[in-house]
Each structure stands twice: as structure tokens, then as C-alpha cells.
């Protein structure tokens, strides 16, 4: 229980720090890069202490990144790939109004999809009533009970 509370506290702290730093992207990038460099320095030191060769480090690191799917997203970034495919501006080139518009558009799209799903559910229920059929998921539930 204490671990959950500690994680919750750090999560809230992280949210506040990100909110402040997001208004200062250059400072945010500098602090983030310092953290990454220190992390890599520590990992490098551990690898040296265990006598891992450079080639072994490259091979093991590449395998880990490929298996976890982080290789491309770390070095290139999925947002860059997607924006390149769509011929969009980079996020740092977009205006605040464009970003707000995109957020609103996503919310509106979600509402439309939810509305469409509700209509489809109602139509499906009417068809089931009309033809006197039982949905497949209900049939599966009945067979499991027996």
C-alpha cells in the first residue's frame, strides 16, 4: 500500500513539473538530455564493471530495443514518422491554435464514433427482436453455465 502511495505522489509531482516545463521547451530539452546522459553514464559504468565489450553492448542493446519495439521510436520518434507520412508540420512548428483545433477534432471524432456505435447497437437489437435470434455472446454464456 505504501508503494502505491509513493508512486501516486511522484506521479502528481511529475504532472506538475511537466506542466511547468512544457511552457519552456528548450529548458525542458536540456533537463531531459541531462537525465538521459546520466542514466546512460550509469549503465555504461555497470557494463564496464562486468567487463562487457563494446560489440557485446551494441548487440545486446540492439536486440533489447528491437524486441521491445523502442529502436525506431527512440532514435527517430513515431510522431516524426507519422507526420512525415502525412506531410504535416513538426509539433514544434505548429501554432497553439492548430494544436487546440486538432484536440477538439479528435474529441468530436470520438463523440461521432460513440454515437455511431449506439445506433448500430439499437439497429442490431431491433434485428434480433424481428428475427427472434439470440446474440452469439449470449449463446456462449448459456452454454458455459450448463
MODELLER restraints for C-alpha pairs under 7 A, 6 or more apart:
rsr = mdl.restraints
at = mdl.atoms
rsr.add(forms.Gaussian(group=physical.xy_distance, feature=features.Distance(at['CA:21:A'], at['CA:28:A']), mean=5.25, stdev=0.5))
rsr.add(forms.Gaussian(group=physical.xy_distance, feature=features.Distance(at['CA:22:A'], at['CA:28:A']), mean=6.74, stdev=0.5))
rsr.add(forms.Gaussian(group=physical.xy_distance, feature=features.Distance(at['CA:65:A'], at['CA:71:A']), mean=4.67, stdev=0.5))
rsr.add(forms.Gaussian(group=physical.xy_distance, feature=features.Distance(at['CA:83:A'], at['CA:89:A']), mean=6.68, stdev=0.5))
rsr.add(forms.Gaussian(group=physical.xy_distance, feature=features.Distance(at['CA:83:A'], at['CA:90:A']), mean=6.79, stdev=0.5))
rsr.add(forms.Gaussian(group=physical.xy_distance, feature=features.Distance(at['CA:128:A'], at['CA:134:A']), mean=6.59, stdev=0.5))
